[in-house]
Amino acid sequence: MPQEFKRQYKEILKQYTQRQTEHNLYEGQNISRQLIQKNISPEEVISIHKASLEELMPDLPNDVWHSFDLLIEVMVRYGLALREHQTLIKKQENFKMEMELASNVQQTLLKTKVPQMNDLDIGMISVPAKEMNGDYTHFLNDDTTVGIAVADVIGKGIPAALCMSMIKYGMDSLNGAETEPIVVLDVINRIVEKSVSDSMFISMFYGTYDTSKSVFTYASAGHEPPLFYCAKTNSFSELQAKGLLLGVISNVKYEQHSISLEKDDFIVMMTDGVTECRSKDGFIDQRTVMDIIESVRDQSAQDMVEYVFHKLEELQEFEQRDDFTLVIFKKK
């Protein structure tokens, strides 16, 4: 340790014990910067302090000197713990930067554009609970047909994001929006089964809306059933379709069904971040979700999904526990 620093500290200590002024304290604060720059440990500072006191106040009782020995031992352990803590913080900062980078890459890679259709009003919102989104939404469209995929990985973080890239790859390999939902799910399932770890499973819903016929055709791979709102009867019903999760086995038979839409009818597609919202009193039941959606049924599809998200966020006391994705197809 530099002798100049020891002499400097001794002089500051001498001035302070004699005067106890604000200026003396300020000098002590300034010297602390040198401790960091010169990488001087806490126990070394106490040793310097003790040695300086021995020269300035040699008549202090032995008990005082012994107390410094104890303090030095305490600071040795403290210094080690502090350095370990700082190392962990640095690692966390690096990990956070990597996660933010991965999140930006994911958003760019999986970005999808909501199509504009003459006969259909579409609203979509997808909000991750953390940096990486375990939900995936993708649109395909041509002049008369729009296809919608809504998927949810059972798992979070970077592994989930990698699974989503497999779905994106599968979706990009399709011929177009007119591909039947059962064909879409079969293609994606085969890709996932070959490419994704056995511990990762994906639920997925796929539907197509034909504007020339006002018919919505759909199939599901273990996903949350969408809600169909019938404006004429002012009632909701679930669009059920059986099918295993993606990635379980390669050969799966999916069910496919169709439903006709009349003016102001709409279909609500979602992930379990919507259906499994929890307030302080427990899970928010489906009837509550339906009531929230119904309360804004006269608004645009985009206004509807945004209102539902903010209302459920409020009911959860702004503590989002899961990725939230909501898509509405509303017939004009």
C-alpha positions as CSV (number, residue, x, y, z in Angstrom):
1,M,0.0,0.0,0.0
2,P,1.5,3.4,-0.9
3,Q,3.1,5.2,2.1
4,E,1.9,8.5,0.8
5,F,-1.7,7.4,1.3
6,K,-0.9,6.3,4.9
7,R,0.7,9.7,5.6
8,Q,-2.3,11.5,4.1
9,Y,-4.8,9.5,6.1
10,K,-2.9,10.1,9.3
11,E,-2.8,13.8,8.8
12,I,-6.6,13.9,8.1
13,L,-7.2,11.9,11.3
14,K,-5.0,14.2,13.3
15,Q,-6.8,17.3,12.1
16,Y,-10.2,15.8,12.8
17,T,-9.4,14.6,16.4
18,Q,-8.1,18.1,17.1
19,R,-10.9,20.2,15.5
20,Q,-13.9,18.1,14.4
21,T,-14.9,20.5,11.6
22,E,-17.0,20.0,8.5
23,H,-13.9,20.6,6.4
24,N,-12.2,17.7,8.1
25,L,-15.1,15.4,7.3
26,Y,-15.1,16.6,3.7
27,E,-11.4,15.6,3.4
28,G,-12.3,12.2,4.8
29,Q,-15.1,11.8,2.1
30,N,-12.6,12.8,-0.6
31,I,-10.1,10.2,0.5
32,S,-12.7,7.5,0.2
33,R,-12.5,7.9,-3.6
34,Q,-8.9,6.9,-3.4
35,L,-9.8,3.7,-1.6
36,I,-11.9,2.6,-4.5
37,Q,-9.4,3.7,-7.1
38,K,-6.5,2.0,-5.4
39,N,-8.6,-1.1,-4.6
40,I,-7.9,-0.9,-0.8
41,S,-10.0,-3.3,1.2
42,P,-12.0,-2.4,4.3
43,E,-9.7,-4.3,6.6
44,E,-6.7,-2.5,5.2
45,V,-8.4,0.9,6.0
46,I,-8.9,-0.2,9.6
47,S,-5.2,-1.3,9.8
48,I,-4.2,2.1,8.6
49,H,-6.5,3.8,11.1
50,K,-5.2,1.7,14.0
51,A,-1.5,2.3,13.0
52,S,-2.2,6.1,12.8
53,L,-3.9,6.1,16.2
54,E,-1.0,4.3,17.8
55,E,1.3,7.1,16.7
56,L,-1.2,9.9,17.5
57,M,-2.6,8.5,20.8
58,P,-0.1,5.9,22.1
59,D,-1.6,6.0,25.6
60,L,-5.0,4.5,24.7
61,P,-6.0,1.5,26.8
62,N,-5.0,-2.0,25.4
63,D,-8.7,-2.9,25.3
64,V,-9.1,-0.3,22.5
65,W,-6.3,-1.8,20.4
66,H,-7.7,-5.3,20.9
67,S,-11.1,-4.1,19.6
68,F,-9.5,-3.0,16.4
69,D,-8.2,-6.6,15.9
70,L,-11.7,-7.9,16.2
71,L,-13.0,-5.2,13.8
72,I,-10.3,-6.1,11.2
73,E,-11.4,-9.8,11.3
74,V,-15.0,-8.7,10.8
75,M,-14.1,-6.5,7.9
76,V,-12.1,-9.4,6.3
77,R,-15.3,-11.4,6.1
78,Y,-17.4,-8.4,5.1
79,G,-15.0,-7.5,2.3
80,L,-15.2,-11.0,0.9
81,A,-19.0,-11.0,1.1
82,L,-19.1,-7.5,-0.5
83,R,-16.9,-8.5,-3.4
84,E,-19.0,-11.6,-4.0
85,H,-22.2,-9.5,-3.9
86,Q,-20.7,-7.0,-6.4
87,T,-19.7,-9.9,-8.7
88,L,-23.3,-11.2,-8.6
89,I,-24.7,-7.8,-9.3
90,K,-22.4,-7.5,-12.3
91,K,-23.5,-10.9,-13.6
92,Q,-27.2,-9.9,-13.1
93,E,-26.6,-6.7,-15.1
94,N,-25.0,-8.6,-17.9
95,F,-27.8,-11.2,-17.9
96,K,-30.4,-8.4,-18.0
97,M,-28.6,-6.8,-21.0
98,E,-28.6,-10.2,-22.7
99,M,-32.3,-10.7,-22.0
100,E,-33.2,-7.2,-23.3
101,L,-31.2,-8.0,-26.5
102,A,-32.9,-11.4,-26.8
103,S,-36.3,-9.7,-26.3
104,N,-35.6,-7.2,-29.0
105,V,-34.6,-9.9,-31.4
106,Q,-37.7,-11.9,-30.5
107,Q,-40.0,-8.9,-31.1
108,T,-38.3,-8.3,-34.5
109,L,-38.4,-12.0,-35.5
110,L,-42.0,-12.7,-34.4
111,K,-43.5,-9.4,-35.4
112,T,-46.8,-9.7,-37.2
113,K,-49.0,-7.1,-38.9
114,V,-52.7,-6.9,-38.2
115,P,-54.4,-7.1,-41.7
116,Q,-57.1,-4.7,-42.8
117,M,-60.2,-6.6,-44.1
118,N,-63.3,-5.1,-45.7
119,D,-65.8,-7.3,-43.8
120,L,-63.8,-7.8,-40.6
121,D,-62.6,-5.6,-37.7
122,I,-59.5,-7.1,-36.0
123,G,-58.1,-6.2,-32.6
124,M,-54.9,-7.6,-31.1
125,I,-52.9,-7.1,-27.9
126,S,-50.0,-9.2,-26.6
127,V,-48.2,-8.1,-23.4
128,P,-45.4,-10.3,-21.9
129,A,-45.2,-10.7,-18.1
130,K,-41.4,-10.5,-18.3
131,E,-38.8,-9.7,-20.9
132,M,-39.5,-12.7,-23.1
133,N,-42.9,-13.4,-24.4
134,G,-44.2,-17.0,-24.2
135,D,-47.2,-16.2,-26.3
136,Y,-47.2,-16.0,-30.1
137,T,-49.7,-14.5,-32.6
138,H,-49.4,-14.6,-36.3
139,F,-51.6,-13.5,-39.2
140,L,-51.8,-14.7,-42.8
141,N,-54.1,-13.0,-45.3
142,D,-55.0,-12.6,-48.9
143,D,-57.9,-10.6,-50.6
144,T,-60.7,-12.7,-49.1
145,T,-59.3,-14.8,-46.2
146,V,-57.4,-14.1,-43.0
147,G,-55.7,-16.7,-40.9
148,I,-54.9,-16.3,-37.2
149,A,-52.5,-18.4,-35.1
150,V,-52.5,-18.0,-31.3
151,A,-50.0,-20.1,-29.4
152,D,-48.7,-20.4,-25.8
153,V,-45.5,-22.2,-24.8
154,I,-45.7,-24.1,-21.5
155,G,-42.5,-22.6,-20.2
156,K,-40.9,-19.1,-20.1
157,G,-37.7,-17.3,-21.0
158,I,-35.3,-18.0,-23.8
159,P,-36.3,-21.7,-24.3
160,A,-39.9,-20.5,-24.9
161,A,-38.7,-17.9,-27.3
162,L,-36.7,-20.6,-29.3
163,C,-39.9,-22.7,-29.4
164,M,-41.7,-19.7,-30.9
165,S,-39.1,-19.4,-33.7
166,M,-40.0,-23.0,-34.7
167,I,-43.7,-22.0,-35.0
168,K,-42.6,-18.9,-37.0
169,Y,-40.6,-21.2,-39.3
170,G,-43.6,-23.5,-39.8
171,M,-46.0,-20.6,-40.4
172,D,-43.7,-19.1,-43.1
173,S,-43.6,-22.5,-44.9
174,L,-47.4,-22.5,-45.5
175,N,-48.9,-21.6,-48.9
176,G,-51.3,-19.0,-47.7
177,A,-54.2,-17.9,-45.6
178,E,-56.6,-20.5,-47.3
179,T,-54.7,-23.5,-45.8
180,E,-57.1,-25.5,-43.7
181,P,-56.6,-25.2,-39.9
182,I,-56.1,-28.9,-39.4
183,V,-53.3,-28.9,-42.1
184,V,-51.6,-25.9,-40.4
185,L,-51.6,-27.6,-37.0
186,D,-50.3,-30.9,-38.5
187,V,-47.4,-29.1,-40.2
188,I,-46.5,-27.1,-37.0
189,N,-46.9,-30.2,-34.8
190,R,-44.4,-32.2,-36.9
191,I,-41.9,-29.4,-36.8
192,V,-42.2,-28.9,-33.0
193,E,-42.1,-32.7,-32.3
194,K,-38.8,-33.0,-34.2
195,S,-37.1,-29.7,-33.2
196,V,-38.2,-29.0,-29.6
197,S,-37.2,-30.6,-26.3
198,D,-39.5,-33.2,-24.8
199,S,-40.0,-31.0,-21.8
200,M,-41.4,-28.1,-23.9
201,F,-45.0,-28.2,-25.1
202,I,-47.1,-25.7,-27.0
203,S,-50.8,-25.1,-27.2
204,M,-52.1,-23.5,-30.4
205,F,-55.3,-22.3,-31.9
206,Y,-55.6,-21.7,-35.6
207,G,-58.6,-20.2,-37.5
208,T,-59.4,-18.8,-40.9
209,Y,-62.1,-16.3,-41.7
210,D,-63.6,-16.2,-45.2
211,T,-65.0,-12.7,-45.9
212,S,-66.8,-13.9,-49.0
213,K,-68.9,-16.4,-46.9
214,S,-68.6,-14.8,-43.4
215,V,-67.5,-18.2,-42.1
216,F,-64.8,-18.8,-39.4
217,T,-63.1,-22.3,-39.6
218,Y,-60.9,-23.4,-36.7
219,A,-58.9,-26.2,-35.0
220,S,-57.1,-26.4,-31.7
221,A,-54.0,-28.1,-30.3
222,G,-54.9,-28.2,-26.6
223,H,-55.4,-24.4,-26.5
224,E,-57.9,-22.2,-24.6
225,P,-61.2,-22.4,-26.5
226,P,-62.2,-19.1,-28.0
227,L,-65.4,-17.3,-27.1
228,F,-68.1,-16.7,-29.7
229,Y,-70.4,-13.8,-29.1
230,C,-73.7,-13.9,-30.9
231,A,-75.2,-10.4,-31.2
232,K,-78.7,-11.6,-32.0
233,T,-79.0,-13.6,-28.7
234,N,-76.6,-11.4,-26.7
235,S,-74.8,-14.6,-25.5
236,F,-71.4,-16.2,-25.4
237,S,-70.4,-19.8,-26.2
238,E,-67.1,-21.7,-26.4
239,L,-65.7,-22.9,-29.7
240,Q,-64.5,-26.4,-28.7
241,A,-62.2,-28.4,-30.8
242,K,-60.2,-31.5,-29.6
243,G,-56.5,-31.9,-30.2
244,L,-53.3,-32.8,-28.4
245,L,-50.7,-30.2,-27.5
246,L,-48.0,-29.6,-30.2
247,G,-44.9,-31.7,-29.8
248,V,-46.3,-34.7,-27.9
249,I,-46.4,-37.2,-30.8
250,S,-45.9,-36.7,-34.5
251,N,-49.2,-38.1,-35.8
252,V,-52.2,-36.3,-34.4
253,K,-55.8,-36.1,-35.7
254,Y,-57.2,-32.6,-35.1
255,E,-60.9,-31.6,-35.2
256,Q,-62.0,-28.9,-37.5
257,H,-65.2,-26.9,-37.2
258,S,-66.9,-23.9,-38.8
259,I,-69.3,-21.2,-37.6
260,S,-71.1,-18.4,-39.5
261,L,-70.9,-14.8,-38.3
262,E,-73.6,-12.2,-38.6
263,K,-73.2,-8.4,-38.2
264,D,-71.7,-7.5,-34.8
265,D,-70.9,-11.1,-33.9
266,F,-67.3,-11.5,-32.7
267,I,-64.8,-14.2,-31.8
268,V,-62.4,-13.8,-28.8
269,M,-59.2,-15.7,-29.0
270,M,-56.8,-15.7,-26.0
271,T,-54.1,-17.4,-24.0
272,D,-54.3,-18.6,-20.4
273,G,-52.9,-15.2,-19.3
274,V,-56.5,-14.0,-19.8
275,T,-58.5,-17.0,-18.5
276,E,-56.2,-17.5,-15.4
277,C,-56.0,-13.9,-14.1
278,R,-55.9,-13.8,-10.4
279,S,-57.1,-11.1,-8.0
280,K,-56.4,-11.1,-4.2
281,D,-59.5,-13.2,-3.8
282,G,-58.5,-15.9,-6.2
283,F,-59.0,-16.6,-9.9
284,I,-61.1,-14.3,-11.9
285,D,-63.9,-16.5,-13.3
286,Q,-64.9,-16.7,-17.0
287,R,-68.2,-15.0,-16.4
288,T,-66.4,-11.9,-15.2
289,V,-64.2,-11.9,-18.3
290,M,-67.3,-12.2,-20.5
291,D,-69.0,-9.3,-18.7
292,I,-66.0,-7.1,-19.3
293,I,-65.9,-7.9,-23.0
294,E,-69.7,-7.5,-23.3
295,S,-69.6,-4.1,-21.7
296,V,-67.6,-2.8,-24.7
297,R,-69.2,-4.9,-27.4
298,D,-70.2,-1.7,-29.4
299,Q,-66.6,-0.4,-29.6
300,S,-64.0,-1.3,-32.2
301,A,-62.1,-4.6,-31.9
302,Q,-58.8,-2.8,-31.0
303,D,-60.5,-0.7,-28.3
304,M,-62.1,-3.8,-26.9
305,V,-58.9,-5.8,-26.4
306,E,-57.1,-2.8,-24.9
307,Y,-60.0,-2.2,-22.5
308,V,-60.1,-5.8,-21.4
309,F,-56.4,-5.8,-20.8
310,H,-56.5,-2.7,-18.6
311,K,-59.6,-3.8,-16.7
312,L,-58.1,-7.2,-15.9
313,E,-54.8,-5.5,-15.0
314,E,-56.7,-3.4,-12.6
315,L,-58.5,-6.4,-11.0
316,Q,-55.1,-8.0,-10.5
317,E,-53.8,-4.9,-8.8
318,F,-51.4,-4.3,-11.7
319,E,-49.5,-7.5,-10.9
320,Q,-49.3,-9.3,-14.2
321,R,-48.3,-12.9,-13.5
322,D,-48.5,-14.4,-17.0
323,D,-48.2,-13.4,-20.7
324,F,-51.4,-11.8,-21.9
325,T,-52.6,-12.2,-25.5
326,L,-56.1,-11.3,-26.8
327,V,-57.4,-11.2,-30.4
328,I,-60.9,-10.3,-31.5
329,F,-62.4,-10.9,-34.9
330,K,-65.6,-8.8,-35.2
331,K,-67.8,-8.9,-38.2
332,K,-68.7,-5.5,-39.5
